[in-house]
Amino acid sequence: MKRVLAQVLVAFVAATVALTGCSKVDSAATVGDAQIALSDLQSQVDLILSEREGVDTSQMQLEDGEALTRSQLSYMISNLIIEGVAKDEKIEITTSEIEAYKTEIYTNIGGQENLPNVLVSAAIPSTSLDDVLRRDLILRKIGQKQSAAGSDDAAVNASIQKLVTDKANSLKVTVNPRYGTWDVNTLTVVASEPAGDAVTDK
């Protein structure tokens, strides 16, 4: 009887693993329980490419092809990781804080009319502006907490890096092999050899 139960258990585990693998076929990556859909990644890349059409990019060093796809996937993964850090650190960002930060950004870039150029140069789709500002504010608040505790800039940066790295490791990031592999040291998606399929320019 024990042998039969053991065989049933092995079969069940194998089936569970197979189903889990199938559930991630449509994912560009998984971060803990969260999944980044292939369609969301494609939409992000498409929007970046379309927004370049209205901007003079002749003097910009811009990524394209697989490099652009990997950098966008890295960005989307890091967003989820930093959100996890914010939850652990009990950091909240309000809409008013984001709006105030926008005003600060507009001042620094010479006015809101220059925003499209800045976003294109930084490979940030316009729809992701609030997310970018939110993550910056999260990291800023973490840094302020560390500074208030007496840490210098070097110690603050090291502490933030450790928080993000530890959170990434605990969440267990998995990247769809077609885009590359997750580098735990640089916290980015890096190309696999040989290069697989990737979201392509349209």
C-alpha positions in Angstrom: 0.0 0.0 0.0 2.8 2.4 0.9 4.5 1.7 -2.4 1.2 2.5 -4.3 0.7 5.7 -2.3 4.3 6.7 -3.1 3.8 6.1 -6.8 0.6 8.2 -6.7 2.3 11.0 -4.9 5.2 11.1 -7.4 2.7 11.2 -10.3 0.8 14.0 -8.6 3.9 16.1 -8.0 5.0 15.5 -11.6 1.6 16.6 -12.9 1.6 19.7 -10.7 5.0 20.7 -12.0 3.9 20.2 -15.5 0.8 22.3 -15.0 2.8 25.0 -13.3 5.1 25.1 -16.3 2.2 25.4 -18.7 0.7 28.3 -16.7 3.8 30.3 -17.3 4.0 29.8 -21.1 2.3 33.2 -21.6 4.5 35.0 -19.2 7.6 37.0 -20.0 8.7 36.6 -16.4 7.4 35.7 -12.9 8.3 37.6 -9.8 7.0 35.6 -6.8 3.3 35.1 -7.4 3.1 37.9 -10.0 3.4 37.3 -13.7 4.4 39.7 -16.4 2.4 38.9 -19.5 4.0 38.6 -22.9 1.3 41.0 -24.2 2.2 43.6 -21.6 5.8 43.5 -22.5 5.0 43.7 -26.2 2.7 46.7 -25.6 5.5 48.4 -23.6 8.0 48.0 -26.4 5.5 49.0 -29.1 4.6 52.2 -27.2 8.2 53.2 -26.8 8.8 52.7 -30.5 5.7 54.6 -31.6 6.6 57.5 -29.3 10.0 57.8 -30.9 8.3 58.8 -34.2 7.3 62.2 -32.9 10.7 63.1 -31.5 14.1 64.0 -33.1 16.2 61.0 -32.0 19.2 61.7 -34.3 21.4 62.6 -31.3 20.2 59.9 -29.0 21.8 56.6 -28.3 18.7 54.3 -28.2 18.3 50.6 -27.7 16.3 48.5 -30.1 15.5 44.9 -30.9 16.3 42.4 -28.2 18.3 44.9 -26.1 15.2 47.1 -25.8 13.1 44.2 -24.9 15.4 43.0 -22.2 15.8 46.4 -20.7 12.0 46.9 -20.6 11.5 43.5 -19.0 14.2 44.3 -16.4 12.4 47.5 -15.7 9.0 45.7 -15.2 10.6 43.1 -13.0 12.4 45.7 -10.8 9.1 47.6 -10.4 7.6 44.5 -8.7 10.7 44.0 -6.6 10.7 47.6 -5.4 7.0 47.4 -4.6 7.8 44.4 -2.4 10.5 46.4 -0.7 8.1 49.2 -0.1 5.6 46.9 1.5 8.3 45.4 3.8 9.5 48.8 4.8 5.9 50.1 5.2 6.5 52.9 2.7 3.5 54.5 1.0 3.5 57.0 -1.8 0.5 59.3 -2.3 -0.8 60.8 -5.5 0.0 64.3 -4.2 3.6 63.2 -3.7 3.8 62.0 -7.3 2.3 65.2 -8.6 4.7 67.3 -6.6 7.6 65.2 -8.0 6.3 65.8 -11.6 6.5 69.6 -10.9 10.1 69.1 -9.7 10.9 67.1 -12.8 9.4 69.7 -15.2 11.5 72.4 -13.6 14.6 70.4 -13.9 14.1 69.6 -17.6 13.1 73.2 -18.6 9.3 72.7 -18.8 6.7 70.0 -19.4 6.9 70.5 -23.1 10.4 68.9 -23.0 9.0 65.7 -21.3 8.5 63.7 -24.5 12.2 64.1 -25.5 13.3 63.1 -22.0 11.1 60.0 -21.9 12.1 58.8 -25.4 15.8 59.3 -24.5 15.3 57.3 -21.3 13.2 54.6 -23.0 10.3 55.3 -20.7 6.8 55.1 -22.3 4.5 58.0 -21.3 2.1 55.6 -19.6 4.8 54.5 -17.2 5.8 58.0 -15.9 3.9 57.7 -12.7 5.3 54.3 -12.0 8.9 55.6 -12.6 8.3 58.5 -10.2 6.7 56.2 -7.7 9.7 53.9 -7.6 12.0 56.8 -7.3 10.1 58.2 -4.4 10.1 54.8 -2.7 13.9 54.6 -3.0 14.2 58.2 -1.9 12.2 57.5 1.3 14.3 54.5 2.1 17.4 56.6 1.7 16.0 59.3 3.9 15.2 56.8 6.6 18.8 55.5 6.4 20.3 59.0 6.4 18.2 59.9 9.5 19.7 56.9 11.2 23.2 58.4 10.6 24.2 56.5 7.5 26.4 58.3 4.9 25.6 58.3 1.2 27.8 55.2 0.5 26.1 53.3 3.3 22.7 54.3 2.2 23.3 53.1 -1.4 24.7 49.8 -0.1 21.7 49.3 2.2 19.3 50.0 -0.6 21.1 47.6 -3.0 21.0 44.9 -0.3 17.3 45.4 0.3 16.5 45.2 -3.3 18.8 42.2 -3.9 17.5 40.3 -0.9 13.9 40.9 -2.0 14.6 39.8 -5.5 16.1 36.6 -4.1 13.2 35.9 -1.8 10.7 36.4 -4.6 12.5 34.1 -6.9 12.5 35.8 -10.3 12.1 33.5 -13.3 12.5 34.8 -16.9 11.1 33.2 -20.0 14.2 31.7 -21.7 13.3 33.4 -25.0 14.3 36.7 -23.4 17.4 35.6 -21.6 18.2 34.9 -17.9 17.9 36.8 -14.7 21.3 38.1 -13.4 21.1 38.3 -9.6 24.2 40.4 -9.4 23.1 43.2 -11.7 19.3 42.7 -11.2 18.8 42.7 -15.0 17.8 40.3 -17.7 20.8 39.3 -19.7 21.0 37.7 -23.1 21.3 33.9 -23.4 23.6 32.1 -25.8 22.5 31.5 -28.4 20.0 34.3 -28.4 16.4 33.2 -28.5 13.3 34.8 -29.9 12.3 38.2 -28.6 9.7 40.7 -28.9 10.4 42.4 -32.2 10.2 45.9 -33.5 7.1 46.6 -35.6 
